[in-house]
Amino acid sequence: MTVVEQRYRAVLAVEQGEPRCHVAAQFDVSRQTLSRLLRPERRPGRRCGRTGAFRNTQG
């Protein structure tokens, strides 16, 4: 599993109701990293940063 796949699955697990601390341990990432991945501005297709531009949703 690539790092991108690992992070994607970790985010999905939290969104499905798993506690962040359990998901972080399961996927071997820190709780802080998991929280950063869950921020709206880090999600594809969302507005980001000061520019208000949309993030690239491709690849």
N, C-alpha and C positions, 0 to 999 in steps of 0.2 A: 504494500500500500504506500503510495507516495505521500509526502507531507501535505499536499493540497487535499488529497482524499481523506487523510486522517483528520484534518481540521474541519472539513466539510461534514464528516460523520459526527464529530464532536459537537458542532453547532446544531445539527439535526437532533442529536440526543437531548440536548438542553431544551430545544424548542418542543420536544415531545414530553417534557416534564421531568426528566432526570435531574437530580441535584447537581449543581455545577461542580462541587467538590468531588463527587463520585465520577463524573465524566472526566474531569481533569486527571484524576488518578488512572482511570481506565485507558485514556489515550496518551498518558505520559506527557502532559503539558501542565503548566502552572495555572492556577485559578486566574491570575492576572492576565495571562495570554488568552485564556478562554473568554474572559470578560471583554478584552480588546476585540476579539473576533466577533463578538455579539453586538458591538456598537453599530447603530444604524448607518453611520457614515462609512463603515468598512464593508457593508453589504453591497453586492453588485446591483446596479439599477437604481441606486439611491443617489440623491444629491449629496455632494461632498464638499468639504472644505469651505474656504471663504468665497470661492468663485461661484458656487451654486451649480456647477456643471454636473452632469450625470456621469457616474463612473461607467467605464467600459464593461458591458455584460458579456462580451465575447472573449473566450479563452483566457 
